[in-house]
Amino acid sequence: MAVIFGTILVLAGFACGIFGVLSVAWANPTAPLPLFTSPPSRPRASVLLNVGAVALVIWGANLMTPDIGAWAFVLLIAAVLVPFIVIRTWHNRRVAARA
């Protein structure tokens, strides 16, 4: 049962991460988004969604750890970083194509 609930939490965190990065991309339609520094404009909702994403993914990974072992932390890293990197790369390519 813990694996099912943990999976639900990880997926909810993944969705929060996606919407958090999308809100940053929507707030900066013409500016490229840097990977390691702050974007020109960052909505408060994106910060809350990112904090919620990390919290949900950590909670879900901790629930799944007894059953799937260290793979839970690989899942944690992927669920947090994949939306962050993929959506920023997509946005930056789209901005570069418009220029």
N, CA, C and O atoms as a MOPAC input file, in Angstrom:
PM7 MOZYME 1SCF
protein

 N      0.81700 1    -1.19800 1     0.00000 1
 C      0.00000 1     0.00000 1     0.00000 1
 C      0.85900 1     1.26100 1     0.00000 1
 O      0.48800 1     2.27400 1    -0.59200 1
 N      2.02100 1     1.18900 1     0.67600 1
 C      2.90400 1     2.35400 1     0.73300 1
 C      3.45500 1     2.68800 1    -0.64500 1
 O      3.67900 1     3.85700 1    -0.95900 1
 N      3.67700 1     1.66200 1    -1.47300 1
 C      4.20000 1     1.91800 1    -2.82100 1
 C      3.15400 1     2.65300 1    -3.66200 1
 O      3.49300 1     3.55500 1    -4.42700 1
 N      1.90600 1     2.27500 1    -3.52200 1
 C      0.84200 1     2.94000 1    -4.29600 1
 C      0.70400 1     4.39900 1    -3.86100 1
 O      0.64500 1     5.29600 1    -4.70200 1
 N      0.65300 1     4.63400 1    -2.55900 1
 C      0.53000 1     6.00200 1    -2.05500 1
 C      1.77700 1     6.81700 1    -2.39400 1
 O      1.67700 1     7.99000 1    -2.75300 1
 N      2.95200 1     6.19100 1    -2.27900 1
 C      4.18800 1     6.87400 1    -2.65100 1
 C      4.22300 1     7.23800 1    -4.12000 1
 O      4.69200 1     8.31600 1    -4.48300 1
 N      3.72600 1     6.34400 1    -4.97400 1
 C      3.67000 1     6.62600 1    -6.40900 1
 C      2.73300 1     7.79400 1    -6.69900 1
 O      3.04000 1     8.65200 1    -7.52600 1
 N      1.60400 1     7.82100 1    -6.02500 1
 C      0.65800 1     8.93000 1    -6.19900 1
 C      1.30700 1    10.24600 1    -5.78600 1
 O      1.14500 1    11.25900 1    -6.46700 1
 N      2.04000 1    10.23900 1    -4.67500 1
 C      2.70100 1    11.45900 1    -4.22000 1
 C      3.80000 1    11.89800 1    -5.19000 1
 O      3.95200 1    13.08900 1    -5.46100 1
 N      4.56100 1    10.93800 1    -5.71000 1
 C      5.61600 1    11.28000 1    -6.66700 1
 C      5.00000 1    11.85600 1    -7.94100 1
 O      5.50900 1    12.83800 1    -8.48200 1
 N      3.91700 1    11.26100 1    -8.42300 1
 C      3.25800 1    11.78700 1    -9.61800 1
 C      2.66700 1    13.17500 1    -9.37300 1
 O      2.71100 1    14.03300 1   -10.25400 1
 N      2.11700 1    13.39500 1    -8.18600 1
 C      1.59600 1    14.72600 1    -7.85200 1
 C      2.73400 1    15.73700 1    -7.79300 1
 O      2.58200 1    16.86900 1    -8.25200 1
 N      3.85800 1    15.34400 1    -7.24000 1
 C      5.02100 1    16.22200 1    -7.20800 1
 C      5.55000 1    16.50900 1    -8.60100 1
 O      5.95600 1    17.63200 1    -8.89800 1
 N      5.54500 1    15.48400 1    -9.46200 1
 C      5.96600 1    15.65000 1   -10.85400 1
 C      5.06500 1    16.66700 1   -11.56000 1
 O      5.55300 1    17.53500 1   -12.28500 1
 N      3.75600 1    16.55700 1   -11.34700 1
 C      2.80800 1    17.50000 1   -11.95300 1
 C      3.02000 1    18.91300 1   -11.41000 1
 O      2.97100 1    19.87700 1   -12.17300 1
 N      3.25300 1    19.04900 1   -10.11800 1
 C      3.53600 1    20.37300 1    -9.54500 1
 C      4.80700 1    20.96300 1   -10.14700 1
 O      4.86400 1    22.15900 1   -10.43400 1
 N      5.81800 1    20.12900 1   -10.33600 1
 C      7.05700 1    20.59900 1   -10.94100 1
 C      6.85100 1    21.07700 1   -12.36300 1
 O      7.41700 1    22.09100 1   -12.77100 1
 N      6.03900 1    20.34600 1   -13.12100 1
 C      5.75200 1    20.74500 1   -14.50300 1
 C      5.04100 1    22.10100 1   -14.52100 1
 O      5.44400 1    22.99600 1   -15.26500 1
 N      4.00600 1    22.26200 1   -13.72300 1
 C      3.26900 1    23.52400 1   -13.71800 1
 C      4.09200 1    24.66800 1   -13.13400 1
 O      3.90500 1    25.82100 1   -13.52100 1
 N      4.99600 1    24.36300 1   -12.21000 1
 C      5.87100 1    25.40000 1   -11.67300 1
 C      6.80600 1    25.95700 1   -12.73000 1
 O      6.97700 1    27.17200 1   -12.82900 1
 N      7.41500 1    25.07900 1   -13.52600 1
 C      8.32400 1    25.53800 1   -14.57600 1
 C      7.53700 1    26.18300 1   -15.71800 1
 O      7.98900 1    27.16600 1   -16.30500 1
 N      6.36600 1    25.63600 1   -16.03300 1
 C      5.54900 1    26.26000 1   -17.07900 1
 C      5.11200 1    27.67000 1   -16.68600 1
 O      5.04100 1    28.54900 1   -17.54500 1
 N      4.82200 1    27.89700 1   -15.42600 1
 C      4.42100 1    29.24500 1   -15.01800 1
 C      5.57500 1    30.22700 1   -15.16400 1
 O      5.35400 1    31.39600 1   -15.47900 1
 N      6.79700 1    29.77100 1   -14.94100 1
 C      7.96400 1    30.63100 1   -15.17700 1
 C      8.11400 1    30.89700 1   -16.67000 1
 O      8.40100 1    32.02400 1   -17.07400 1
 N      7.92200 1    29.86900 1   -17.49300 1
 C      8.02200 1    30.04400 1   -18.94700 1
 C      6.93400 1    30.99000 1   -19.45500 1
 O      7.19800 1    31.81100 1   -20.33300 1
 N      5.72700 1    30.88900 1   -18.92200 1
 C      4.63700 1    31.77700 1   -19.32900 1
 C      4.88900 1    33.21900 1   -18.88700 1
 O      4.46900 1    34.15600 1   -19.56600 1
 N      5.56300 1    33.40100 1   -17.76600 1
 C      5.85200 1    34.75100 1   -17.27900 1
 C      6.98400 1    35.41300 1   -18.06400 1
 O      7.13100 1    36.63400 1   -18.02300 1
 N      7.78000 1    34.62300 1   -18.77300 1
 C      8.90900 1    35.13400 1   -19.55200 1
 C      8.80800 1    34.64700 1   -20.99200 1
 O      9.63900 1    33.84500 1   -21.42000 1
 N      7.82100 1    35.10400 1   -21.74800 1
 C      7.61500 1    34.53400 1   -23.08500 1
 C      8.71200 1    34.86000 1   -24.09500 1
 O      8.89100 1    34.12300 1   -25.06500 1
 N      9.45000 1    35.95200 1   -23.88500 1
 C     10.47400 1    36.33300 1   -24.86500 1
 C     11.88900 1    36.24400 1   -24.32800 1
 O     12.84100 1    36.48600 1   -25.06900 1
 N     12.04900 1    35.90500 1   -23.06800 1
 C     13.38100 1    35.83600 1   -22.46000 1
 C     13.79600 1    34.38600 1   -22.26000 1
 O     12.99500 1    33.56900 1   -21.80700 1
 N     15.04600 1    34.05900 1   -22.59500 1
 C     15.51300 1    32.70400 1   -22.29600 1
 C     15.63600 1    32.50300 1   -20.78700 1
 O     15.94100 1    33.44000 1   -20.04900 1
 N     15.39800 1    31.28700 1   -20.34500 1
 C     15.44600 1    30.97600 1   -18.92200 1
 C     16.79600 1    30.34800 1   -18.58600 1
 O     17.13900 1    29.30000 1   -19.13400 1
 N     17.56300 1    30.96900 1   -17.69800 1
 C     18.85400 1    30.39000 1   -17.32500 1
 C     18.66100 1    29.15400 1   -16.44900 1
 O     17.66000 1    29.03600 1   -15.74200 1
 N     19.62200 1    28.24200 1   -16.50000 1
 C     19.50900 1    27.01900 1   -15.70300 1
 C     19.91900 1    27.22900 1   -14.25100 1
 O     19.31200 1    26.64800 1   -13.35200 1
 N     20.93500 1    28.04700 1   -14.00600 1
 C     21.48300 1    28.12100 1   -12.65400 1
 C     21.27600 1    29.45800 1   -11.95700 1
 O     21.68900 1    29.61900 1   -10.80900 1
 N     20.65700 1    30.40500 1   -12.61400 1
 C     20.36000 1    31.68100 1   -11.97100 1
 C     18.85700 1    31.93700 1   -12.05500 1
 O     18.12000 1    31.17600 1   -12.68400 1
 N     18.42300 1    32.99600 1   -11.42600 1
 C     16.99400 1    33.30700 1   -11.41500 1
 C     16.54800 1    33.86500 1   -12.76300 1
 O     17.29900 1    34.60200 1   -13.40300 1
 N     15.35100 1    33.52700 1   -13.19700 1
 C     14.82800 1    34.09800 1   -14.43700 1
 C     14.47300 1    35.56800 1   -14.23600 1
 O     14.37800 1    36.03600 1   -13.10200 1
 N     14.27800 1    36.29600 1   -15.33300 1
 C     13.92200 1    37.71900 1   -15.20200 1
 C     12.65400 1    37.94700 1   -14.37300 1
 O     12.58500 1    38.90400 1   -13.60100 1
 N     11.67700 1    37.09700 1   -14.52300 1
 C     10.43400 1    37.22700 1   -13.76800 1
 C     10.04600 1    35.85200 1   -13.24700 1
 O      9.98600 1    34.88200 1   -14.00200 1
 N      9.78400 1    35.78100 1   -11.94400 1
 C      9.39000 1    34.50600 1   -11.34900 1
 C      8.12700 1    34.71800 1   -10.52000 1
 O      8.16600 1    35.38900 1    -9.48900 1
 N      7.00100 1    34.14500 1   -10.96900 1
 C      5.76600 1    34.27500 1   -10.19100 1
 C      5.86100 1    33.54100 1    -8.85700 1
 O      6.55800 1    32.53300 1    -8.74100 1
 N      5.16700 1    34.04800 1    -7.86800 1
 C      5.16800 1    33.38700 1    -6.55500 1
 C      4.57900 1    31.99000 1    -6.63200 1
 O      4.99100 1    31.09100 1    -5.89800 1
 N      3.62300 1    31.81400 1    -7.51500 1
 C      3.01000 1    30.48600 1    -7.65400 1
 C      4.03700 1    29.45200 1    -8.09200 1
 O      3.96400 1    28.29300 1    -7.68300 1
 N      4.98800 1    29.85900 1    -8.91700 1
 C      5.99500 1    28.89300 1    -9.36500 1
 C      6.88400 1    28.45700 1    -8.21500 1
 O      7.28400 1    27.29600 1    -8.13500 1
 N      7.19500 1    29.39400 1    -7.32000 1
 C      8.01200 1    29.03300 1    -6.15700 1
 C      7.25200 1    28.06200 1    -5.26500 1
 O      7.81000 1    27.06600 1    -4.80600 1
 N      5.98100 1    28.35200 1    -5.02200 1
 C      5.16700 1    27.45700 1    -4.18400 1
 C      4.99800 1    26.08500 1    -4.83400 1
 O      5.04500 1    25.06300 1    -4.15000 1
 N      4.80200 1    26.06100 1    -6.15100 1
 C      4.66000 1    24.78000 1    -6.84300 1
 C      5.95900 1    23.98500 1    -6.79700 1
 O      5.93000 1    22.76400 1    -6.64400 1
 N      7.09800 1    24.66200 1    -6.92800 1
 C      8.37400 1    23.95200 1    -6.85600 1
 C      8.64000 1    23.40400 1    -5.45800 1
 O      9.11700 1    22.27900 1    -5.31400 1
 N      8.33900 1    24.18000 1    -4.44200 1
 C      8.50600 1    23.69800 1    -3.06100 1
 C      7.56500 1    22.52100 1    -2.81000 1
 O      7.95700 1    21.52100 1    -2.20900 1
 N      6.32300 1    22.64900 1    -3.27300 1
 C      5.37400 1    21.54100 1    -3.13000 1
 C      5.82700 1    20.30500 1    -3.89000 1
 O      5.65400 1    19.18400 1    -3.41100 1
 N      6.40300 1    20.49900 1    -5.06800 1
 C      6.87800 1    19.36500 1    -5.86300 1
 C      7.98200 1    18.61900 1    -5.12900 1
 O      7.96000 1    17.39200 1    -5.04200 1
 N      8.93800 1    19.35800 1    -4.60700 1
 C     10.05100 1    18.71600 1    -3.89700 1
 C      9.53700 1    18.00200 1    -2.64600 1
 O      9.95300 1    16.87900 1    -2.35900 1
 N      8.64700 1    18.64100 1    -1.91000 1
 C      8.11400 1    18.02000 1    -0.69200 1
 C      7.33100 1    16.75000 1    -0.99900 1
 O      7.50300 1    15.73600 1    -0.32300 1
 N      6.47200 1    16.79800 1    -2.01500 1
 C      5.67800 1    15.61600 1    -2.36500 1
 C      6.55300 1    14.47600 1    -2.86900 1
 O      6.32100 1    13.31500 1    -2.53100 1
 N      7.54600 1    14.80200 1    -3.66800 1
 C      8.41300 1    13.75500 1    -4.20300 1
 C      9.25900 1    13.13300 1    -3.09000 1
 O      9.44400 1    11.91700 1    -3.06400 1
 N      9.76800 1    13.94700 1    -2.18100 1
 C     10.54000 1    13.39600 1    -1.05500 1
 C      9.65300 1    12.51200 1    -0.19600 1
 O     10.07100 1    11.42600 1     0.20600 1
 N      8.45100 1    12.95100 1     0.09100 1
 C      7.52700 1    12.16600 1     0.90800 1
 C      7.20100 1    10.84600 1     0.22100 1
 O      7.22700 1     9.78900 1     0.85200 1
 N      6.89500 1    10.90800 1    -1.07300 1
 C      6.58500 1     9.68600 1    -1.81300 1
 C      7.76600 1     8.73800 1    -1.89400 1
 O      7.59500 1     7.52600 1    -1.76400 1
 N      8.97100 1     9.27300 1    -2.10800 1
 C     10.16300 1     8.42000 1    -2.18200 1
 C     10.45000 1     7.77200 1    -0.83400 1
 O     10.85000 1     6.60900 1    -0.77600 1
 N     10.24900 1     8.51400 1     0.24200 1
 C     10.46400 1     7.92100 1     1.57100 1
 C      9.46800 1     6.80100 1     1.85300 1
 O      9.81900 1     5.81700 1     2.50400 1
 N      8.23800 1     6.93300 1     1.37700 1
 C      7.26300 1     5.85600 1     1.56600 1
 C      7.63500 1     4.60600 1     0.77100 1
 O      7.39200 1     3.48200 1     1.21200 1
 N      8.22700 1     4.81600 1    -0.40400 1
 C      8.54900 1     3.67700 1    -1.26500 1
 C      9.89500 1     3.02800 1    -0.95100 1
 O     10.15000 1     1.91100 1    -1.40300 1
 N     10.74700 1     3.68600 1    -0.20200 1
 C     12.10300 1     3.18500 1     0.03800 1
 C     12.14800 1     1.76600 1     0.60600 1
 O     12.96200 1     0.97400 1     0.13200 1
 N     11.32500 1     1.39600 1     1.59200 1
 C     11.42500 1     0.01800 1     2.11000 1
 C     11.12400 1    -1.05000 1     1.05500 1
 O     11.63300 1    -2.16700 1     1.14800 1
 N     10.30800 1    -0.72100 1     0.05900 1
 C      9.92200 1    -1.71800 1    -0.93300 1
 C     10.80400 1    -1.72800 1    -2.17300 1
 O     11.09900 1    -2.79500 1    -2.71300 1
 N     11.22500 1    -0.56300 1    -2.62800 1
 C     12.01400 1    -0.55200 1    -3.86500 1
 C     13.46400 1    -0.13600 1    -3.64000 1
 O     14.23600 1    -0.08400 1    -4.59700 1
 N     13.84400 1     0.15500 1    -2.42700 1
 C     15.23700 1     0.43100 1    -2.09200 1
 C     15.72400 1     1.77400 1    -2.59900 1
 O     14.98800 1     2.76100 1    -2.62000 1
 N     16.98600 1     1.78600 1    -3.00800 1
 C     17.63900 1     3.02800 1    -3.41700 1
 C     17.06300 1     3.60000 1    -4.70900 1
 O     17.30200 1     4.76500 1    -5.02700 1
 N     16.31100 1     2.79900 1    -5.45400 1
 C     15.68800 1     3.31100 1    -6.68100 1
 C     14.71700 1     4.43300 1    -6.38500 1
 O     14.42200 1     5.23800 1    -7.26800 1
 N     14.21700 1     4.50500 1    -5.17400 1
 C     13.30400 1     5.58700 1    -4.79900 1
 C     13.99400 1     6.94100 1    -4.91600 1
 O     13.36600 1     7.93000 1    -5.29200 1
 N     15.27100 1     6.98600 1    -4.59800 1
 C     15.97400 1     8.26100 1    -4.66700 1
 C     16.36900 1     8.61200 1    -6.09700 1
 O     16.48300 1     9.79100 1    -6.43500 1
 N     16.57700 1     7.61200 1    -6.93300 1
 C     16.76700 1     7.87000 1    -8.36100 1
 C     15.47800 1     8.45400 1    -8.93500 1
 O     15.50800 1     9.39600 1    -9.72700 1
 N     14.36100 1     7.88800 1    -8.52800 1
 C     13.05600 1     8.41000 1    -8.94600 1
 C     12.84900 1     9.83200 1    -8.44900 1
 O     12.31400 1    10.67200 1    -9.17200 1
 N     13.26700 1    10.10400 1    -7.22500 1
 C     13.15800 1    11.43700 1    -6.64900 1
 C     13.93000 1    12.44800 1    -7.49100 1
 O     13.40100 1    13.50700 1    -7.82800 1
 N     15.16100 1    12.13300 1    -7.82800 1
 C     15.98800 1    13.04700 1    -8.61600 1
 C     15.38000 1    13.25900 1   -10.00000 1
 O     15.32100 1    14.38800 1   -10.48900 1
 N     14.93100 1    12.18300 1   -10.62700 1
 C     14.35000 1    12.30100 1   -11.96700 1
 C     13.04800 1    13.11700 1   -11.94000 1
 O     12.81700 1    13.94800 1   -12.81900 1
 N     12.21400 1    12.88100 1   -10.94500 1
 C     10.91800 1    13.57500 1   -10.88200 1
 C     11.07700 1    15.06800 1   -10.64200 1
 O     10.20900 1    15.85100 1   -11.02900 1
 N     12.16100 1    15.46900 1   -10.01700 1
 C     12.37300 1    16.89400 1    -9.76500 1
 C     13.11900 1    17.55700 1   -10.91800 1
 O     12.76300 1    18.66100 1   -11.33100 1
 N     14.14800 1    16.89800 1   -11.44100 1
 C     14.99700 1    17.54200 1   -12.44300 1
 C     14.49600 1    17.44500 1   -13.87700 1
 O     14.74700 1    18.35100 1   -14.67100 1
 N     13.79600 1    16.37700 1   -14.22900 1
 C     13.35800 1    16.21900 1   -15.62000 1
 C     12.43900 1    17.35600 1   -16.05900 1
 O     12.69600 1    17.94200 1   -17.11100 1
 N     11.38400 1    17.70500 1   -15.32100 1
 C     10.56100 1    18.83000 1   -15.77700 1
 C     11.35600 1    20.13800 1   -15.83800 1
 O     11.18400 1    20.93700 1   -16.75900 1
 N     12.22100 1    20.34200 1   -14.85400 1
 C     13.00600 1    21.56700 1   -14.78600 1
 C     13.88100 1    21.72200 1   -16.02700 1
 O     13.88900 1    22.78700 1   -16.64500 1
 N     14.60600 1    20.68900 1   -16.39600 1
 C     15.54000 1    20.77400 1   -17.51600 1
 C     14.81400 1    20.72400 1   -18.86000 1
 O     15.12200 1    21.51400 1   -19.75200 1
 N     13.86300 1    19.81600 1   -19.01600 1
 C     13.19500 1    19.63400 1   -20.30700 1
 C     12.38200 1    20.86700 1   -20.69200 1
 O     12.47000 1    21.32500 1   -21.83100 1
 N     11.60100 1    21.40800 1   -19.77800 1
 C     10.75500 1    22.54800 1   -20.12000 1
 C     11.59100 1    23.80200 1   -20.34400 1
 O     11.28500 1    24.58900 1   -21.24000 1
 N     12.63000 1    24.00300 1   -19.55500 1
 C     13.50100 1    25.16300 1   -19.78900 1
 C     14.21800 1    25.05000 1   -21.12800 1
 O     14.34300 1    26.04500 1   -21.84100 1
 N     14.68900 1    23.86400 1   -21.48100 1
 C     15.35200 1    23.67100 1   -22.77300 1
 C     14.36700 1    23.91400 1   -23.91000 1
 O     14.70100 1    24.58100 1   -24.89000 1
 N     13.15700 1    23.37500 1   -23.78600 1
 C     12.11800 1    23.58200 1   -24.80400 1
 C     11.81800 1    25.07100 1   -24.95600 1
 O     11.73700 1    25.58100 1   -26.07400 1
 N     11.65300 1    25.76500 1   -23.83300 1
 C     11.34100 1    27.19700 1   -23.87000 1
 C     12.48400 1    27.97900 1   -24.51400 1
 O     12.24000 1    28.85200 1   -25.34700 1
 N     13.72000 1    27.67900 1   -24.14200 1
 C     14.85900 1    28.41900 1   -24.68500 1
 C     15.02600 1    28.17300 1   -26.18400 1
 O     15.40600 1    29.08600 1   -26.91700 1
 N     14.75200 1    26.96800 1   -26.64400 1
 C     14.80200 1    26.70400 1   -28.08400 1
 C     13.71000 1    27.47000 1   -28.82000 1
 O     13.93600 1    27.98600 1   -29.91400 1
 N     12.54200 1    27.54100 1   -28.22700 1
 C     11.43500 1    28.27000 1   -28.83800 1
 C     11.74100 1    29.76900 1   -28.91000 1
 O     11.44300 1    30.41800 1   -29.91200 1
 N     12.33100 1    30.30900 1   -27.85300 1
 C     12.69900 1    31.72500 1   -27.84800 1
 C     13.79500 1    31.99500 1   -28.88100 1
 O     13.74700 1    32.99900 1   -29.59100 1
 N     14.78100 1    31.09900 1   -28.96300 1
 C     15.85800 1    31.27400 1   -29.93500 1
 C     15.33700 1    31.17700 1   -31.38200 1
 O     15.83600 1    31.87300 1   -32.26600 1
 N     14.35300 1    30.33100 1   -31.61800 1
 C     13.79600 1    30.18700 1   -32.95900 1
 C     13.03500 1    31.44200 1   -33.38000 1
 O     13.00900 1    31.78000 1   -34.56400 1
 N     12.42400 1    32.12600 1   -32.43300 1
 C     11.68600 1    33.35900 1   -32.74600 1
 C     12.62900 1    34.51500 1   -33.07300 1
 O     12.28000 1    35.41300 1   -33.84100 1
 N     13.82800 1    34.48500 1   -32.48300 1
 C     14.77300 1    35.60500 1   -32.66900 1
 C     15.45600 1    35.57100 1   -34.02200 1
 O     16.27200 1    36.44200 1   -34.32300 1

